[in-house]
Amino acid sequence: MALCPLANAHDHGRPRGPDHYGVGDDSLEVWLAGLAALPAFEPYLTAAAALCQAARGGVSSVVHVHDPNDSYDVVSEARQVMKAAADTGVRMAFVVPVMDRDHAVYGRVEDLMSRIPARWHSAAAERWGAPRPRLGQQLEWVGAIAEAAPDLVDVQIGPTGPQWCSDEALRAVAELSDATGRRVHMHLLESIRQRQWADAAFPGGIVGHLDDLGLLSPRLAVAHGVWLHPAELDVLAARGVAVVTNTSSNLRLRSGVAPLRDFAASGVDVALGLDSLPLGQPGDMLKEWELGRVVHRVGDGTDLDHWLRDAAVVRGHAVAGASGSGAPGSGAPAEGLSGDAVIMSWDPTADGPLSADAAWAELRRRGGSGVEDLFVAGRPVISGGKMATVDEEGLFEELDLAIARSASADPGTDPLIADYRNAIRRFYRDGCHLRDRRGPDAANRPAGGR
């Protein structure tokens, strides 16, 4: 059975999740603190392994939001990641990170440091307070990376999120996107604390503020959007902005459940992403859809309508994700990606004829294990259930050896990280993130509300 190509519209290219190294699931802001202690591996190796997982799950295009090992070596790392995409044959949107505000908390770092035991101040500053490249340098790297991009790789601009970027940075990103036509990919309102911070920092409305900065356009995709209000979704839809929902990640990091029905009502384009935090097999988008359809159909338990129909919505999400990736070869939404196809194992004699929805239900149960062949731009990437382009087994053997050789401390038992996480919890419990007022108090601008 031939299917439309699937797309992973938001991912960070981790073939082994942070829990593999001792960073267990937690609230997003606390969980992020442990990532600094993860071992750093060769970007080519981790990207190639992650892309193999994606291909085996029937994914032909991936939006790779890059988390650099070294924030001053992004260009070199990008070349390695893009080579992995070229070697595996999977389409990629490489998102160049842009960040010029502190990543530790939403607000004043001084308020966080005052909650960390004094014995850790120096170590915490060294681990989490490293200087970042100047904004102009980060933006220049976008062009340098684009010049090195191989076929089937699109380079995008990635302001990490409004809480991690100044207005100057967001405005500069908008201007660069407008001048070059490059797409922009950004996290937005993933957690309740981001919603609280945004409401305090921008009393006139965070989405309206981003619009004033020139950031909202059909070139923008925002990831998560769990805490977007209906009125904000209407603005995003009117500007042509796409939203990428990440069901597994949102559940694992206690962010909540995205209001998918509000997304549908607004008319905003919606795509799916794994965010490198699936509940099931890495890279398995069919299983992610199975989880999403169950979670999002529940609502408040009172709805009797069958509004989330499998065949149409899966195709819509796949096409939205592929078009949103901006990968060369993507056409209009009705066209999808030229030369891409997923072939699933299917015996019509044994399985019998099924309706479209019933066929999708059967495929979701099989998940990525049912992928027999994957073609990207007409080239076989999966053949007979195995990678046809690279030595997948060899890649994972090398990755596992690198993990075994890693001498980094277990973040789950590191006393510095434990105290740092506790300080972060106190920071938010004490409401320190509500003190960061940045936008004008435009009382006449509707902020939206549930």
KAUR-V809476 format. One record per backbone hydrogen bond with DSSP energy under -1.0 kcal/mol. NH is the residue of the N-H (numbers start at 1). CO is the residue of the C=O. E is the energy in kcal/mol with one decimal. If there is no record, write none. Layout:
nh: [NH | NH]
co: [CO | CO]
e: [E | E]
This chain:
nh: [3 | 6 | 8 | 9 | 11 | 20 | 21 | 23 | 24 | 28 | 31 | 32 | 34 | 35 | 37 | 38 | 46 | 47 | 48 | 49 | 50 | 51 | 52 | 53 | 54 | 55 | 56 | 58 | 59 | 60 | 62 | 63 | 64 | 65 | 66 | 73 | 77 | 78 | 79 | 80 | 81 | 82 | 83 | 84 | 85 | 86 | 87 | 88 | 89 | 91 | 92 | 93 | 94 | 95 | 96 | 98 | 100 | 101 | 107 | 113 | 114 | 115 | 116 | 120 | 121 | 124 | 125 | 126 | 127 | 128 | 129 | 138 | 139 | 140 | 141 | 144 | 145 | 146 | 147 | 149 | 153 | 154 | 156 | 157 | 158 | 160 | 164 | 170 | 171 | 172 | 173 | 174 | 175 | 176 | 177 | 178 | 179 | 180 | 181 | 184 | 185 | 186 | 187 | 188 | 195 | 196 | 197 | 198 | 199 | 200 | 201 | 202 | 205 | 209 | 210 | 211 | 212 | 213 | 214 | 215 | 220 | 221 | 222 | 223 | 224 | 225 | 225 | 227 | 228 | 233 | 234 | 235 | 236 | 237 | 238 | 239 | 241 | 242 | 243 | 244 | 245 | 250 | 251 | 252 | 253 | 254 | 255 | 256 | 260 | 263 | 264 | 265 | 266 | 267 | 268 | 271 | 273 | 275 | 277 | 284 | 285 | 288 | 289 | 290 | 291 | 292 | 293 | 294 | 295 | 296 | 297 | 301 | 307 | 313 | 314 | 315 | 316 | 317 | 318 | 319 | 320 | 321 | 322 | 323 | 324 | 325 | 326 | 330 | 331 | 335 | 336 | 338 | 340 | 341 | 342 | 343 | 344 | 345 | 351 | 352 | 359 | 360 | 361 | 362 | 363 | 364 | 365 | 366 | 367 | 370 | 371 | 372 | 373 | 374 | 375 | 376 | 378 | 379 | 381 | 382 | 383 | 385 | 386 | 388 | 392 | 395 | 396 | 397 | 398 | 399 | 400 | 401 | 402 | 403 | 404 | 405 | 413 | 418 | 419 | 420 | 421 | 422 | 423 | 424 | 425 | 426 | 427 | 428 | 429 | 430 | 431 | 432 | 434 | 435 | 437 | 438 | 439 | 442 | 443 | 445]
co: [342 | 58 | 61 | 272 | 63 | 17 | 18 | 18 | 22 | 253 | 27 | 28 | 31 | 32 | 34 | 35 | 42 | 43 | 44 | 45 | 46 | 47 | 48 | 49 | 50 | 51 | 52 | 55 | 54 | 6 | 91 | 8 | 93 | 11 | 95 | 70 | 73 | 74 | 75 | 76 | 77 | 78 | 79 | 80 | 81 | 82 | 83 | 84 | 85 | 60 | 152 | 62 | 154 | 64 | 156 | 158 | 164 | 164 | 105 | 109 | 110 | 112 | 113 | 117 | 118 | 120 | 121 | 122 | 123 | 124 | 125 | 134 | 135 | 136 | 137 | 140 | 141 | 142 | 143 | 146 | 150 | 92 | 94 | 183 | 96 | 98 | 161 | 166 | 167 | 168 | 169 | 170 | 171 | 172 | 173 | 174 | 175 | 176 | 177 | 219 | 157 | 221 | 160 | 223 | 191 | 192 | 193 | 194 | 195 | 196 | 197 | 198 | 202 | 205 | 206 | 207 | 208 | 209 | 211 | 210 | 217 | 184 | 242 | 186 | 244 | 188 | 223 | 189 | 225 | 229 | 230 | 231 | 232 | 233 | 234 | 235 | 236 | 220 | 269 | 222 | 271 | 246 | 247 | 248 | 249 | 251 | 250 | 250 | 258 | 259 | 260 | 261 | 262 | 263 | 263 | 243 | 245 | 10 | 274 | 281 | 283 | 284 | 285 | 286 | 287 | 288 | 289 | 290 | 291 | 292 | 293 | 298 | 305 | 309 | 310 | 311 | 312 | 313 | 314 | 315 | 316 | 317 | 318 | 319 | 320 | 321 | 323 | 327 | 336 | 332 | 332 | 329 | 337 | 375 | 3 | 373 | 1 | 370 | 347 | 348 | 355 | 356 | 357 | 358 | 359 | 360 | 361 | 362 | 363 | 367 | 368 | 343 | 343 | 382 | 341 | 379 | 339 | 376 | 374 | 374 | 386 | 372 | 383 | 381 | 390 | 391 | 392 | 393 | 394 | 395 | 396 | 397 | 398 | 399 | 400 | 401 | 410 | 414 | 415 | 416 | 417 | 418 | 419 | 420 | 421 | 422 | 423 | 424 | 425 | 426 | 428 | 427 | 431 | 432 | 435 | 201 | 201 | 440 | 441 | 442]
e: [-2.7 | -1.4 | -2.5 | -3.0 | -1.7 | -2.1 | -1.7 | -2.2 | -1.1 | -1.5 | -3.1 | -2.5 | -1.3 | -1.0 | -1.4 | -1.6 | -2.0 | -2.4 | -2.8 | -2.2 | -2.3 | -2.4 | -1.9 | -1.9 | -2.0 | -2.6 | -2.4 | -2.1 | -2.2 | -2.5 | -1.9 | -2.5 | -2.5 | -3.6 | -1.6 | -2.3 | -2.2 | -2.8 | -2.0 | -1.6 | -2.4 | -2.9 | -1.9 | -1.9 | -1.7 | -2.3 | -2.8 | -2.4 | -2.2 | -2.3 | -2.3 | -2.4 | -2.9 | -2.9 | -2.7 | -2.2 | -1.1 | -1.8 | -1.2 | -2.9 | -1.9 | -1.9 | -1.3 | -2.3 | -1.3 | -3.2 | -2.2 | -1.9 | -2.3 | -2.8 | -1.4 | -1.9 | -2.2 | -2.0 | -1.7 | -1.6 | -2.8 | -2.2 | -2.0 | -1.2 | -1.4 | -2.7 | -2.9 | -2.4 | -2.6 | -2.0 | -1.8 | -2.3 | -2.7 | -2.2 | -2.4 | -2.3 | -2.3 | -2.4 | -2.7 | -2.3 | -2.2 | -2.2 | -2.6 | -2.5 | -2.4 | -2.2 | -1.1 | -2.0 | -1.7 | -2.5 | -2.5 | -2.6 | -2.3 | -1.8 | -3.2 | -2.7 | -2.7 | -1.8 | -2.4 | -2.0 | -2.2 | -1.6 | -1.5 | -2.2 | -2.1 | -2.2 | -2.6 | -2.5 | -3.3 | -2.0 | -1.4 | -2.0 | -1.4 | -2.2 | -2.0 | -1.4 | -2.4 | -2.9 | -2.2 | -1.7 | -2.5 | -2.0 | -2.7 | -2.9 | -2.5 | -2.7 | -1.9 | -2.8 | -2.4 | -1.2 | -2.2 | -1.4 | -2.3 | -2.1 | -2.5 | -2.4 | -2.0 | -1.1 | -1.2 | -2.2 | -2.0 | -3.0 | -2.3 | -2.0 | -1.4 | -1.5 | -2.4 | -2.0 | -2.3 | -2.8 | -3.0 | -1.5 | -2.7 | -2.9 | -1.1 | -2.0 | -1.3 | -2.0 | -3.1 | -1.8 | -2.4 | -2.9 | -2.5 | -2.8 | -2.5 | -2.5 | -2.3 | -3.0 | -2.6 | -1.3 | -1.1 | -2.0 | -2.7 | -2.3 | -1.7 | -1.5 | -1.3 | -2.0 | -1.5 | -3.2 | -3.1 | -2.8 | -3.8 | -1.4 | -2.6 | -2.2 | -2.1 | -2.1 | -2.3 | -2.6 | -1.7 | -1.6 | -2.8 | -2.0 | -1.9 | -2.9 | -1.9 | -2.0 | -2.9 | -2.6 | -3.0 | -2.1 | -3.5 | -1.5 | -3.1 | -2.9 | -1.2 | -3.3 | -1.4 | -2.2 | -2.2 | -2.0 | -2.3 | -2.4 | -2.6 | -1.9 | -2.1 | -2.3 | -2.3 | -2.0 | -2.0 | -2.2 | -2.4 | -2.5 | -2.8 | -1.9 | -2.1 | -2.0 | -2.3 | -2.2 | -2.4 | -2.0 | -2.5 | -2.3 | -1.3 | -2.3 | -1.8 | -1.3 | -1.4 | -1.8 | -3.5 | -2.0 | -1.7 | -2.0]
